[in-house]
Amino acid sequence: MKRSTICLIFEILTVFVLLSGQIPAQEENVVVGVNASMGSQSAEQQNIILAELHVAGVHFIRTGITPDDKGVDFARRAQAQGIHILWLVQLQYRPGAPSRTWPNAFNVWGGPPLSAADPDQFRRYFEPLLAQLEAAGVTLAGFELGNEINSPMFNADFSLPAENPSRSKEFNLGDLSHDPEAQQVARGYLQYLKLLAVIKDVRSRSKLNQHAAIVGTGLVFDEAPEAPRTSRLDAVSASATLDFMRAHGLDDLVDAYGVHTYPWTNDPGNPAAAAGRRERLQKYVLAECRQEGNADGKPCWITEWGIPNHDASCPPHETNQIALVKETRTNLQPYIAQKRVLGLFYYAWLDSREGFAIYRCDHLTETGHLGLAPF
């Protein structure tokens, strides 16, 4: 797309939207958005994507904000398009912390272990960056700290390979107190809670974002825990992670739990397969989600969900993908009506690796229209 055309579109849209920095109301009190990571792109590339998002009627995106003037300007430009950010906040670690190398034989991300997360370093990163965002007039949809910390993919406290490579496992709540590897993961969970406490403290003194939601890290769910594990990596169940952190004060620090779900794609249209997906969503993914104000837990934001489509043609063939997205939305509807689910972010606007992109062939796909439609 040529720069002159897209910049003109962007400038015209900005004029109309700059006058209002308020977060738009959502039907059924559910925030509907899309994952749209843009931190590594140029301002011109960001403007192109923001204009496309605006034209598609997207009001919320889940993305990081780089801790510099470019990041603040990106958030300001997104808001000028009527797009508010669920800020995927980066963890910060103590100086000199060990770091897992990447790439590696297990195809997991590198970086320090969660147990090396440092609340003082985090405050020095988070507090001034939020102050800069507020000085630019940015109102956020919320804060989500870290990503999938119950998975070895994003948490270097897990052993590589599994503690027992011939019999990897998904740790339960008891393991977090008794198993050596799981105990190390639990130490990271305690550090994570300290960083959440910093977010809550800084937010309490915010002028523009005092009511922006604090969402716990999006947890990944194993929807077939009874099946033999084929991975050589251990994990901690999402339920055990929530139970452990709730016992150590999580519910005093967050407004919602973050969860991720990628429904199985077998046999679209088959009633038995559909019933299995509905049951797994209830049993494994949303069982911990409570209504707002419930003393026994918090509601959930589903900060990643989606159905892949590996067809690369233009236009893409979407029949099965559309059927499964419709089915998933139907399955989610009761939880939204009960206000047990307050946020939904489709994965993803762009995705060059795993086939989840809903912006393809220079337009929003039918799947995208459906996935981002109000409830």
C-alpha positions, 0 to 999 in steps of 0.5 A: 500500500502506498505511503501517501494514500495510507498517511492521508487516511490516517490523518483524516481519521485522526482529526475525527477521533482525537477529540475523544480519549474515552474508552468506548462502551461495549455491549454486554460489558465485554471488551472485544479486541485482537492481539496486534503486536507492533513494537518492532515496526516503524512508525509508518508501518504502525500507522498503516496497521492502526488505520486498517484496525480503525477501518475494521472497527477495532477498539481494543488491541493487546500489545506491548508498549516499548519503554521509550518515546516511540512506545509512548507515541505509538500508544498516543497514535493508537488512541487517536484512532479510537484504539485502546491498549491492553498493555502486555507489561514486560517483566523486569529482572534483577541485574545479573540474573541468569538467562536461558539461551535462545535459540535452543533444542526445545524451541522455547523462548530465552530469558531470565527465570521468573524467580529472578523477577525484581519488584524494584527494577520493575517499579523503575521501568513501569512507573515512569513509563505509565507517567509518560503515557498519562502525560500524553493523554493515553487511557488504557484498557488494562494492564496484563503482566507477563504471558503464560508463566505456567508454561516452560515456553515463557518461564525459564524456571522450568527444567530443560528437558523435563525433570524426568524426560521419560515421563514429563508431567503437568504439576498440580497444586501439591507438586508446587510444595513438594516437587523440586522443579515445581518448587522452583516455579512456585518461587517465581510465582511469588516474585510475580505477585510482588510485581503485580503489587507494584502495578496496583500501587502505581495505578492507585495514584494514576490520574487517567488509569486508576480504573484500568483493569489489572489482568493476571498473566494469560495462562495456558490450559491443557485441555486433555490432561488425562492423555499421555504427555508427548512433550519432553517439557513439564508445565504447571496446570493453570488451575494449580497456578491460580490456586497457588497464587490466590492462596498468596494474595492474587485476588487482592491484586488483580481485577481479572484472571487472564486465560488463553484457549485454542479450541480443538479443530477436529470434525467441524460440524460434528455434534460429538466433537462440538460437545467435547469442545464445549465441555473442555471449555467449561471443565478446564478453561473457564471453571475458575472464572467467577462473576464480578464481586464474587468473594470466591474469585475473579472474572476472566479476560480471555486474552488469546483465543483463535482458530488457525487456518493454514490455507495461504490462498487469496481469498482464503478458504475459511469454511471450517474456520468460520464454523468453529469460530461461530461454535466458540462464540456460542460456547462463550455466550453464557459466560459473557451473559453471566459476566464471568468473562469480561474481555476477549482478544482474538489471536491475531491480527497478523501472524506469519508463523501459525496461521491465526492471522485474520487480516489477509490478502489486504483485508479483514477476513470473514473469520475476522469479522465474526471473531471481532463482532460484538456479543 
